[in-house]
Amino acid sequence: MAFRYPEVAKHARAAIEDAPGAPAFRQLLVQLMARPGRVLAPKGAIKWPAFVVDVCQALGGDPQAAAIAAAAVDFAVAAIDVADDLIDEDWNAQLASSARATNASLALAWLADNCVHSLVPMLGADRAHAMGQALRRGSISSCAGQDLDLLLEKAPDVTEEAALDVTQLKSGSLVAMACQVGAAVATNDARVLETAATFGRHLGVVAQLLNDIAGVLPDVAESSSDLRQRKKTLPVAFTLVCARQENLQPVLSWYGTDGATGDLSAGQLATAMHELGAIHFTWIVANEQRREALAALRQLAEIAGRPEALRLRRLVPAVQTRKPSPSAP
């Protein structure tokens, strides 16, 4: 089996094999780290190690240490992803019961901590401490964003600012964490670390806003979990503000506190979002965040004295070229 990041996969597997407990427990941890997007996945895109390894490489850090740090980040994000699936009732019970998944999620978080601790002999206590701080701060911020997201699900009145706060906390903080951990492998310069985090935060927001748009397009509306779960993403918040101004009761009823969706179908709701300008508005915000990410990247290259850092531009999603068609089915 070939992995896109073989060194990261090797360290992740070794960390699991060294974990205490019965073989069944370690096997569950392997299965969780082999889910789509994780470093042990047999196929598909693997994004989290890229943030760590690529940032470290751009700043001239040790690739071996970066591989261990990337495993730590993937463990931390995997722990949060399991909790997120359980909260959203998207968990695949065939993989494991929700009780076992919850327990394994806690173990994944501690495996991340173990990986960071193992870097002390290579990088020194101060550098490893900075990486641990970044992991903890990013993980806690993401959990805070998830909590705010849950509270907003029950709130009929949500502003665009509140929805963007959720995105910045849930998604932006995790990418900021990964980029800062990658930078910490290469340097202990506080300005470089903070700028790497700023770059990652804007990058994470761009990626999530694109995902939010994809979740409310008319052609996927009937199967959209965002619409089904009444997620107050940025396009939804913009829609609700417009719907209140124009007294569009069918739209407001979908997001009412009684759980009823009224006579509006998911497809009709998605079409209304587009007609109200929600998708266009979200694209504008995503593009602004993209510009902020690129500005932070230029600053990172200048502060670090590493023109190679500008190559990280490839991590920033293109906004305009991915703009969806306005046509509804």
Buried (B, 14 or more C-beta within 10 A) or exposed (E): EEBBBEBBBBBBBBBBEEBEEEEEBBEBBBBBBBBEBBBBBEEEEBBBBBBBBBBBBBBBBBEEBBBBBBBBBBBBBBBBBBBBBBBBEEBEEEBBEEEEBBEBBEBBBEBBBBBBBBBEEBBEEEBBBBBBBBBBBBBEBBBBBBBBBEEBBEBBEBBBEBBBBBBBBBBBBBBBBBBBBBBBBBBBBEEBBBBBBBBBBBBBBBBBBBBBBBBBBBBBBEEBEBBBBBBBBBBBBBBBBBBEEEEBEBBBBBBEEEEEBBEBBBBBBBBBBBEBBBBBBBBEBBBBBBBBBBEBBBBBBEBBEBEEBBBBEEBBBEBEEEBBEEEBE
